[in-house]
Amino acid sequence: MTITATHIPAIVALIAGILILIMPRFLNFVVAIYLIFVGLVGLGLLRWLHM
């Protein structure tokens, strides 16, 4: 199996899900990082990721 850019979100989601099951407090950090990331992309500060 070749890992491409389309596999990255699934891999990140899988790892985050496992970590959240192990450490529930980790969910706060995951949500915070996600919201900050989406906000930066939405404002155009990370133009190379804007789709």
C-alpha distance matrix in Angstrom:
0.0 3.8 6.4 9.4 13.0 12.7 10.6 13.3 16.0 14.2 13.3 16.9 18.3 16.8 18.1 21.3 21.8 21.6 24.0 26.3 26.6 27.4 29.7 31.1 33.0 29.7 29.6 32.5 30.7 27.6 29.8 32.0 29.3 27.7 31.2 32.1 28.9 29.5 33.1 32.5 30.2 32.8 35.6 33.9 33.8 30.1 30.3 27.0 25.2 27.6 26.2
3.8 0.0 3.8 6.3 10.0 10.6 9.1 11.5 14.7 13.7 12.8 16.0 18.0 17.1 18.1 21.1 22.2 22.3 24.2 26.6 27.4 28.2 30.0 31.4 32.8 29.3 29.3 31.9 29.8 26.7 28.9 30.7 27.7 26.2 29.6 30.2 26.8 27.5 31.0 30.0 27.7 30.4 33.0 31.1 30.9 27.2 27.2 23.8 22.3 24.8 23.6
6.4 3.8 0.0 3.8 7.0 7.9 6.0 7.8 11.2 10.7 9.6 12.5 14.8 14.3 15.2 17.9 19.3 19.7 21.3 23.6 24.8 25.6 27.1 28.3 29.6 26.0 25.9 28.3 26.2 23.0 25.2 27.0 23.9 22.5 25.9 26.4 23.1 23.9 27.4 26.4 24.2 27.0 29.6 27.8 27.6 23.8 24.1 20.8 19.1 21.8 20.8
9.4 6.3 3.8 0.0 3.8 5.4 5.5 7.1 10.3 10.9 10.7 12.9 15.1 15.6 16.6 18.8 20.4 21.4 22.8 24.7 26.3 27.3 28.4 29.3 30.3 26.7 26.2 28.3 26.1 22.9 24.7 26.2 23.0 21.4 24.5 24.8 21.3 21.8 25.2 24.1 21.6 24.3 26.9 24.8 24.8 21.1 21.0 17.7 16.1 18.6 17.4
13.0 10.0 7.0 3.8 0.0 3.8 5.4 5.5 8.2 10.0 10.3 11.5 13.7 15.1 16.0 17.5 19.4 20.9 21.9 23.4 25.5 26.7 27.3 27.9 28.5 24.9 24.2 26.0 23.7 20.5 22.0 23.3 20.1 18.3 21.2 21.4 17.8 18.2 21.5 20.4 17.8 20.6 23.1 21.1 21.1 17.4 17.4 14.2 12.3 14.8 13.9
12.7 10.6 7.9 5.4 3.8 0.0 3.8 5.6 6.9 8.0 9.6 11.2 12.4 13.9 15.6 16.9 18.2 20.0 21.5 22.6 24.4 26.1 26.9 27.1 28.1 24.7 23.5 25.5 23.7 20.2 21.4 23.2 20.4 18.0 20.8 21.7 18.2 18.0 21.6 21.0 18.2 20.5 23.4 21.8 22.4 18.9 18.7 15.9 13.5 15.2 13.6
10.6 9.1 6.0 5.5 5.4 3.8 0.0 3.8 5.8 5.5 6.2 8.7 10.1 10.7 12.4 14.3 15.5 16.9 18.5 20.0 21.5 23.0 24.2 24.7 26.0 22.5 21.7 24.1 22.3 18.8 20.4 22.5 19.8 17.8 21.0 22.0 18.8 19.0 22.7 22.4 20.0 22.4 25.4 24.0 24.2 20.7 21.1 18.4 15.8 17.9 16.7
13.3 11.5 7.8 7.1 5.5 5.6 3.8 0.0 3.9 5.5 5.1 6.1 8.5 9.9 10.6 12.1 14.0 15.5 16.5 18.0 20.0 21.2 21.9 22.6 23.4 19.8 19.2 21.3 19.1 15.8 17.7 19.4 16.5 14.8 18.2 18.8 15.6 16.4 20.0 19.4 17.4 20.2 22.9 21.6 21.4 17.9 18.9 16.3 13.6 16.1 15.7
16.0 14.7 11.2 10.3 8.2 6.9 5.8 3.9 0.0 3.8 5.5 5.1 6.0 8.5 10.0 10.3 11.9 14.2 15.2 16.0 18.2 19.9 20.4 20.4 21.3 17.9 16.6 18.7 17.1 13.5 14.8 16.9 14.4 12.1 15.4 16.6 13.6 13.9 17.6 17.7 15.8 18.0 21.1 20.4 20.5 17.3 18.4 16.5 13.2 15.1 14.5
14.2 13.7 10.7 10.9 10.0 8.0 5.5 5.5 3.8 0.0 3.8 5.5 5.1 6.1 8.6 9.8 10.4 12.3 14.2 15.1 16.5 18.5 19.6 19.8 21.3 18.1 16.9 19.6 18.4 14.7 16.2 18.9 16.8 14.6 17.9 19.6 16.9 17.0 20.8 21.2 19.4 21.4 24.6 24.0 24.2 21.1 22.2 20.2 16.9 18.7 17.7
13.3 12.8 9.6 10.7 10.3 9.6 6.2 5.1 5.5 3.8 0.0 3.8 5.4 5.1 6.2 8.5 9.8 10.8 12.4 14.2 15.6 16.8 18.1 18.9 20.3 16.9 16.5 19.3 17.6 14.3 16.6 19.0 16.6 15.2 18.8 20.0 17.5 18.4 22.0 22.0 20.6 23.1 25.9 25.2 24.8 21.7 23.1 20.8 17.9 20.3 19.8
16.9 16.0 12.5 12.9 11.5 11.2 8.7 6.1 5.1 5.5 3.8 0.0 3.8 5.5 5.2 6.0 8.4 10.0 10.5 12.0 14.2 15.4 15.9 16.5 17.4 13.9 13.4 15.9 14.0 10.7 13.1 15.2 12.8 11.6 15.4 16.5 14.1 15.4 18.8 18.9 18.0 20.5 23.2 22.8 22.1 19.2 21.1 19.3 16.2 18.6 18.7
18.3 18.0 14.8 15.1 13.7 12.4 10.1 8.5 6.0 5.1 5.4 3.8 0.0 3.8 5.5 5.1 5.9 8.6 9.8 10.3 12.2 14.2 14.9 14.8 16.2 13.1 11.9 14.7 13.7 10.1 11.9 14.8 13.2 11.4 14.8 16.8 14.9 15.4 18.9 19.8 18.8 20.7 23.7 23.8 23.6 20.9 22.7 21.3 17.9 19.6 19.3
16.8 17.1 14.3 15.6 15.1 13.9 10.7 9.9 8.5 6.1 5.1 5.5 3.8 0.0 3.8 5.5 5.1 6.3 8.7 9.9 10.8 12.6 14.1 14.7 16.8 13.8 13.2 16.5 15.7 12.5 14.7 17.7 16.2 14.9 18.3 20.2 18.4 19.2 22.6 23.4 22.4 24.4 27.4 27.4 27.1 24.3 26.1 24.4 21.1 23.0 22.7
18.1 18.1 15.2 16.6 16.0 15.6 12.4 10.6 10.0 8.6 6.2 5.2 5.5 3.8 0.0 3.8 5.4 5.2 6.2 8.6 10.0 10.7 12.0 13.3 14.9 11.7 12.0 15.1 13.8 11.1 14.1 16.5 14.8 14.4 18.0 19.3 17.8 19.2 22.5 22.9 22.4 24.8 27.4 27.4 26.5 23.8 26.0 24.3 21.3 23.6 23.8
21.3 21.1 17.9 18.8 17.5 16.9 14.3 12.1 10.3 9.8 8.5 6.0 5.1 5.5 3.8 0.0 3.8 5.5 5.1 6.0 8.6 9.8 10.1 10.6 11.8 8.6 8.3 11.5 10.4 7.6 10.4 13.0 11.8 11.4 14.8 16.4 15.4 16.8 19.8 20.6 20.5 22.5 25.1 25.6 24.7 22.4 24.9 23.7 20.5 22.5 22.9
21.8 22.2 19.3 20.4 19.4 18.2 15.5 14.0 11.9 10.4 9.8 8.4 5.9 5.1 5.4 3.8 0.0 3.8 5.5 5.1 6.3 8.7 9.8 9.8 12.1 9.8 8.8 12.5 12.5 9.8 11.9 15.1 14.6 13.7 16.8 19.0 18.2 18.9 22.0 23.3 23.0 24.6 27.4 28.1 27.6 25.4 27.6 26.5 23.1 24.8 24.8
21.6 22.3 19.7 21.4 20.9 20.0 16.9 15.5 14.2 12.3 10.8 10.0 8.6 6.3 5.2 5.5 3.8 0.0 3.8 5.4 5.2 6.3 8.6 9.9 12.5 10.3 10.7 14.3 14.1 12.1 14.7 17.5 16.9 16.6 19.8 21.6 20.9 22.1 25.0 26.1 25.9 27.8 30.5 31.0 30.2 27.8 30.2 28.9 25.7 27.7 27.8
24.0 24.2 21.3 22.8 21.9 21.5 18.5 16.5 15.2 14.2 12.4 10.5 9.8 8.7 6.2 5.1 5.5 3.8 0.0 3.8 5.4 5.0 5.8 7.7 9.5 7.0 8.4 11.7 11.1 9.9 12.9 15.2 14.7 15.2 18.3 19.7 19.3 21.0 23.6 24.5 24.9 26.9 29.2 29.9 28.7 26.6 29.4 28.2 25.2 27.3 27.9
26.3 26.6 23.6 24.7 23.4 22.6 20.0 18.0 16.0 15.1 14.2 12.0 10.3 9.9 8.6 6.0 5.1 5.4 3.8 0.0 3.8 5.4 5.0 4.8 7.3 5.6 5.7 9.4 9.9 8.7 10.9 13.6 14.0 14.2 16.7 18.7 18.9 20.0 22.5 24.0 24.5 26.0 28.4 29.5 28.5 26.8 29.5 28.8 25.6 27.2 27.8
26.6 27.4 24.8 26.3 25.5 24.4 21.5 20.0 18.2 16.5 15.6 14.2 12.2 10.8 10.0 8.6 6.3 5.2 5.4 3.8 0.0 3.8 5.7 5.9 9.5 8.9 9.0 12.6 13.6 12.5 14.4 17.3 17.8 17.7 20.3 22.4 22.5 23.5 26.0 27.6 27.9 29.4 31.9 33.0 32.2 30.3 33.0 32.1 28.8 30.4 30.7
27.4 28.2 25.6 27.3 26.7 26.1 23.0 21.2 19.9 18.5 16.8 15.4 14.2 12.6 10.7 9.8 8.7 6.3 5.0 5.4 3.8 0.0 3.8 6.4 9.2 8.6 10.3 13.4 13.8 13.5 16.0 18.2 18.5 19.2 21.8 23.5 23.6 25.2 27.5 28.8 29.4 31.1 33.4 34.3 33.1 31.3 34.1 33.1 30.1 32.0 32.6
29.7 30.0 27.1 28.4 27.3 26.9 24.2 21.9 20.4 19.6 18.1 15.9 14.9 14.1 12.0 10.1 9.8 8.6 5.8 5.0 5.7 3.8 0.0 3.8 5.5 5.5 7.9 10.3 10.9 11.3 13.8 15.5 16.2 17.4 19.6 21.1 21.7 23.4 25.4 26.7 27.7 29.4 31.3 32.5 31.2 29.7 32.8 32.1 29.1 31.0 31.9
31.1 31.4 28.3 29.3 27.9 27.1 24.7 22.6 20.4 19.8 18.9 16.5 14.8 14.7 13.3 10.6 9.8 9.9 7.7 4.8 5.9 6.4 3.8 0.0 3.8 5.2 5.7 8.1 10.0 10.4 11.8 13.9 15.3 16.1 17.9 19.8 20.8 22.0 23.8 25.6 26.7 27.8 29.9 31.5 30.4 29.2 32.2 31.9 28.7 30.2 31.0
33.0 32.8 29.6 30.3 28.5 28.1 26.0 23.4 21.3 21.3 20.3 17.4 16.2 16.8 14.9 11.8 12.1 12.5 9.5 7.3 9.5 9.2 5.5 3.8 0.0 3.8 5.3 5.8 7.6 9.3 10.6 11.7 13.4 15.0 16.4 17.8 19.3 20.9 22.2 23.8 25.4 26.5 28.2 29.9 28.6 27.7 30.9 30.9 28.0 29.4 30.7
29.7 29.3 26.0 26.7 24.9 24.7 22.5 19.8 17.9 18.1 16.9 13.9 13.1 13.8 11.7 8.6 9.8 10.3 7.0 5.6 8.9 8.6 5.5 5.2 3.8 0.0 3.8 5.4 5.4 6.3 8.8 10.0 10.8 12.4 14.4 15.6 16.6 18.4 20.1 21.4 22.7 24.3 26.0 27.4 26.0 24.7 27.9 27.6 24.7 26.4 27.7
29.6 29.3 25.9 26.2 24.2 23.5 21.7 19.2 16.6 16.9 16.5 13.4 11.9 13.2 12.0 8.3 8.8 10.7 8.4 5.7 9.0 10.3 7.9 5.7 5.3 3.8 0.0 3.8 5.4 5.0 6.1 8.5 9.9 10.4 12.2 14.2 15.2 16.3 18.1 20.0 21.0 22.1 24.2 25.8 24.9 23.7 26.7 26.7 23.5 24.7 25.7
32.5 31.9 28.3 28.3 26.0 25.5 24.1 21.3 18.7 19.6 19.3 15.9 14.7 16.5 15.1 11.5 12.5 14.3 11.7 9.4 12.6 13.4 10.3 8.1 5.8 5.4 3.8 0.0 3.8 5.5 5.3 6.1 8.6 9.9 10.7 12.3 14.2 15.4 16.5 18.4 20.1 21.0 22.6 24.5 23.4 22.8 26.0 26.4 23.4 24.5 25.9
30.7 29.8 26.2 26.1 23.7 23.7 22.3 19.1 17.1 18.4 17.6 14.0 13.7 15.7 13.8 10.4 12.5 14.1 11.1 9.9 13.6 13.8 10.9 10.0 7.6 5.4 5.4 3.8 0.0 3.8 5.5 5.1 6.0 8.4 9.9 10.5 12.0 14.1 15.2 16.4 18.2 19.7 21.1 22.6 21.1 20.3 23.6 23.8 21.1 22.5 24.3
27.6 26.7 23.0 22.9 20.5 20.2 18.8 15.8 13.5 14.7 14.3 10.7 10.1 12.5 11.1 7.6 9.8 12.1 9.9 8.7 12.5 13.5 11.3 10.4 9.3 6.3 5.0 5.5 3.8 0.0 3.8 5.5 5.3 6.1 8.6 10.1 10.5 12.1 14.2 15.5 16.5 18.0 20.0 21.3 20.2 18.8 21.9 21.8 18.7 20.2 21.5
29.8 28.9 25.2 24.7 22.0 21.4 20.4 17.7 14.8 16.2 16.6 13.1 11.9 14.7 14.1 10.4 11.9 14.7 12.9 10.9 14.4 16.0 13.8 11.8 10.6 8.8 6.1 5.3 5.5 3.8 0.0 3.8 5.5 5.1 6.1 8.6 9.8 10.5 12.1 14.2 15.3 16.1 18.2 20.0 19.3 18.5 21.4 21.9 18.7 19.4 20.7
32.0 30.7 27.0 26.2 23.3 23.2 22.5 19.4 16.9 18.9 19.0 15.2 14.8 17.7 16.5 13.0 15.1 17.5 15.2 13.6 17.3 18.2 15.5 13.9 11.7 10.0 8.5 6.1 5.1 5.5 3.8 0.0 3.8 5.4 5.2 6.2 8.5 10.0 10.6 12.3 14.3 15.2 16.5 18.5 17.3 17.0 20.3 21.1 18.3 19.2 21.1
29.3 27.7 23.9 23.0 20.1 20.4 19.8 16.5 14.4 16.8 16.6 12.8 13.2 16.2 14.8 11.8 14.6 16.9 14.7 14.0 17.8 18.5 16.2 15.3 13.4 10.8 9.9 8.6 6.0 5.3 5.5 3.8 0.0 3.8 5.5 5.2 6.0 8.6 9.8 10.6 12.2 14.0 15.4 16.7 15.2 14.3 17.6 18.0 15.4 16.7 18.8
27.7 26.2 22.5 21.4 18.3 18.0 17.8 14.8 12.1 14.6 15.2 11.6 11.4 14.9 14.4 11.4 13.7 16.6 15.2 14.2 17.7 19.2 17.4 16.1 15.0 12.4 10.4 9.9 8.4 6.1 5.1 5.4 3.8 0.0 3.8 5.5 5.1 6.1 8.5 9.9 10.6 12.0 14.2 15.5 14.8 13.6 16.4 16.8 13.6 14.5 16.1
31.2 29.6 25.9 24.5 21.2 20.8 21.0 18.2 15.4 17.9 18.8 15.4 14.8 18.3 18.0 14.8 16.8 19.8 18.3 16.7 20.3 21.8 19.6 17.9 16.4 14.4 12.2 10.7 9.9 8.6 6.1 5.2 5.5 3.8 0.0 3.8 5.4 5.2 6.0 8.6 9.9 10.3 12.1 14.2 13.9 13.6 16.4 17.6 14.7 14.7 16.5
32.1 30.2 26.4 24.8 21.4 21.7 22.0 18.8 16.6 19.6 20.0 16.5 16.8 20.2 19.3 16.4 19.0 21.6 19.7 18.7 22.4 23.5 21.1 19.8 17.8 15.6 14.2 12.3 10.5 10.1 8.6 6.2 5.2 5.5 3.8 0.0 3.8 5.5 5.1 6.2 8.6 9.8 10.6 12.4 11.2 11.3 14.5 15.9 13.6 14.1 16.6
28.9 26.8 23.1 21.3 17.8 18.2 18.8 15.6 13.6 16.9 17.5 14.1 14.9 18.4 17.8 15.4 18.2 20.9 19.3 18.9 22.5 23.6 21.7 20.8 19.3 16.6 15.2 14.2 12.0 10.5 9.8 8.5 6.0 5.1 5.4 3.8 0.0 3.8 5.4 5.2 6.2 8.5 10.0 10.8 9.8 8.7 11.8 12.6 10.0 11.0 13.5
29.5 27.5 23.9 21.8 18.2 18.0 19.0 16.4 13.9 17.0 18.4 15.4 15.4 19.2 19.2 16.8 18.9 22.1 21.0 20.0 23.5 25.2 23.4 22.0 20.9 18.4 16.3 15.4 14.1 12.1 10.5 10.0 8.6 6.1 5.2 5.5 3.8 0.0 3.8 5.5 5.1 5.9 8.6 9.9 10.2 9.5 11.7 13.0 10.0 9.6 11.5
33.1 31.0 27.4 25.2 21.5 21.6 22.7 20.0 17.6 20.8 22.0 18.8 18.9 22.6 22.5 19.8 22.0 25.0 23.6 22.5 26.0 27.5 25.4 23.8 22.2 20.1 18.1 16.5 15.2 14.2 12.1 10.6 9.8 8.5 6.0 5.1 5.4 3.8 0.0 3.8 5.5 5.0 6.1 8.6 8.8 9.5 11.8 14.0 11.8 11.0 13.5
32.5 30.0 26.4 24.1 20.4 21.0 22.4 19.4 17.7 21.2 22.0 18.9 19.8 23.4 22.9 20.6 23.3 26.1 24.5 24.0 27.6 28.8 26.7 25.6 23.8 21.4 20.0 18.4 16.4 15.5 14.2 12.3 10.6 9.9 8.6 6.2 5.2 5.5 3.8 0.0 3.8 5.4 5.2 6.3 5.3 6.1 8.9 11.2 9.7 9.5 12.7
30.2 27.7 24.2 21.6 17.8 18.2 20.0 17.4 15.8 19.4 20.6 18.0 18.8 22.4 22.4 20.5 23.0 25.9 24.9 24.5 27.9 29.4 27.7 26.7 25.4 22.7 21.0 20.1 18.2 16.5 15.3 14.3 12.2 10.6 9.9 8.6 6.2 5.1 5.5 3.8 0.0 3.8 5.5 5.1 5.9 5.0 6.6 8.7 6.6 5.8 8.9
32.8 30.4 27.0 24.3 20.6 20.5 22.4 20.2 18.0 21.4 23.1 20.5 20.7 24.4 24.8 22.5 24.6 27.8 26.9 26.0 29.4 31.1 29.4 27.8 26.5 24.3 22.1 21.0 19.7 18.0 16.1 15.2 14.0 12.0 10.3 9.8 8.5 5.9 5.0 5.4 3.8 0.0 3.8 5.4 7.6 8.2 8.9 11.6 9.7 7.4 9.7
35.6 33.0 29.6 26.9 23.1 23.4 25.4 22.9 21.1 24.6 25.9 23.2 23.7 27.4 27.4 25.1 27.4 30.5 29.2 28.4 31.9 33.4 31.3 29.9 28.2 26.0 24.2 22.6 21.1 20.0 18.2 16.5 15.4 14.2 12.1 10.6 10.0 8.6 6.1 5.2 5.5 3.8 0.0 3.8 5.6 7.9 8.7 12.1 11.3 9.4 12.3
33.9 31.1 27.8 24.8 21.1 21.8 24.0 21.6 20.4 24.0 25.2 22.8 23.8 27.4 27.4 25.6 28.1 31.0 29.9 29.5 33.0 34.3 32.5 31.5 29.9 27.4 25.8 24.5 22.6 21.3 20.0 18.5 16.7 15.5 14.2 12.4 10.8 9.9 8.6 6.3 5.1 5.4 3.8 0.0 3.8 5.3 5.1 8.8 8.8 7.0 10.4
33.8 30.9 27.6 24.8 21.1 22.4 24.2 21.4 20.5 24.2 24.8 22.1 23.6 27.1 26.5 24.7 27.6 30.2 28.7 28.5 32.2 33.1 31.2 30.4 28.6 26.0 24.9 23.4 21.1 20.2 19.3 17.3 15.2 14.8 13.9 11.2 9.8 10.2 8.8 5.3 5.9 7.6 5.6 3.8 0.0 3.8 5.7 8.8 9.2 9.0 12.7
30.1 27.2 23.8 21.1 17.4 18.9 20.7 17.9 17.3 21.1 21.7 19.2 20.9 24.3 23.8 22.4 25.4 27.8 26.6 26.8 30.3 31.3 29.7 29.2 27.7 24.7 23.7 22.8 20.3 18.8 18.5 17.0 14.3 13.6 13.6 11.3 8.7 9.5 9.5 6.1 5.0 8.2 7.9 5.3 3.8 0.0 3.8 5.6 5.7 6.7 10.5
30.3 27.2 24.1 21.0 17.4 18.7 21.1 18.9 18.4 22.2 23.1 21.1 22.7 26.1 26.0 24.9 27.6 30.2 29.4 29.5 33.0 34.1 32.8 32.2 30.9 27.9 26.7 26.0 23.6 21.9 21.4 20.3 17.6 16.4 16.4 14.5 11.8 11.7 11.8 8.9 6.6 8.9 8.7 5.1 5.7 3.8 0.0 3.8 5.3 5.1 8.6
27.0 23.8 20.8 17.7 14.2 15.9 18.4 16.3 16.5 20.2 20.8 19.3 21.3 24.4 24.3 23.7 26.5 28.9 28.2 28.8 32.1 33.1 32.1 31.9 30.9 27.6 26.7 26.4 23.8 21.8 21.9 21.1 18.0 16.8 17.6 15.9 12.6 13.0 14.0 11.2 8.7 11.6 12.1 8.8 8.8 5.6 3.8 0.0 3.8 5.7 8.4
25.2 22.3 19.1 16.1 12.3 13.5 15.8 13.6 13.2 16.9 17.9 16.2 17.9 21.1 21.3 20.5 23.1 25.7 25.2 25.6 28.8 30.1 29.1 28.7 28.0 24.7 23.5 23.4 21.1 18.7 18.7 18.3 15.4 13.6 14.7 13.6 10.0 10.0 11.8 9.7 6.6 9.7 11.3 8.8 9.2 5.7 5.3 3.8 0.0 3.8 6.3
27.6 24.8 21.8 18.6 14.8 15.2 17.9 16.1 15.1 18.7 20.3 18.6 19.6 23.0 23.6 22.5 24.8 27.7 27.3 27.2 30.4 32.0 31.0 30.2 29.4 26.4 24.7 24.5 22.5 20.2 19.4 19.2 16.7 14.5 14.7 14.1 11.0 9.6 11.0 9.5 5.8 7.4 9.4 7.0 9.0 6.7 5.1 5.7 3.8 0.0 3.8
26.2 23.6 20.8 17.4 13.9 13.6 16.7 15.7 14.5 17.7 19.8 18.7 19.3 22.7 23.8 22.9 24.8 27.8 27.9 27.8 30.7 32.6 31.9 31.0 30.7 27.7 25.7 25.9 24.3 21.5 20.7 21.1 18.8 16.1 16.5 16.6 13.5 11.5 13.5 12.7 8.9 9.7 12.3 10.4 12.7 10.5 8.6 8.4 6.3 3.8 0.0
